Amino acid sequence: MSTAKIRVMNSGPLHVTGEFNLVDAEGNHYPHKGIFSLCRCGLSACKPYCDGSHRAERWESVVNSDKPAAGTGT
């Protein structure tokens, strides 16, 4: 079974760790294992991956959940 953890970084990307498949709009599967970051700001030159462009543009976004998701134990 594939497992992944996704952490939303304030004013930054989605940090993804674990093992899973990334599926593009055409249905192509890209298996991933390890750690990488997905762009949230839309400024990256290598979307969907983060290239750090959000820092140069001082892009800001703070995401907080009202409560933990069921089953997370937090």
JOLIN-V371614 format. One record per backbone hydrogen bond with DSSP energy under -1.0 kcal/mol. CO is the residue of the C=O (numbers start at 1). NH is the residue of the N-H. If there is no record, write none. Layout:
# JOLIN-V371614
co = [CO:CO]
nh = [NH:NH]
This chain:
# JOLIN-V371614
co = [3:5:7:9:13:14:15:16:17:18:20:22:24:28:30:32:34:36:37:38:46:48:52:53:54:61:69]
nh = [19:17:15:12:9:38:7:36:5:34:32:30:27:24:22:20:18:16:50:14:49:39:55:57:59:11:72]
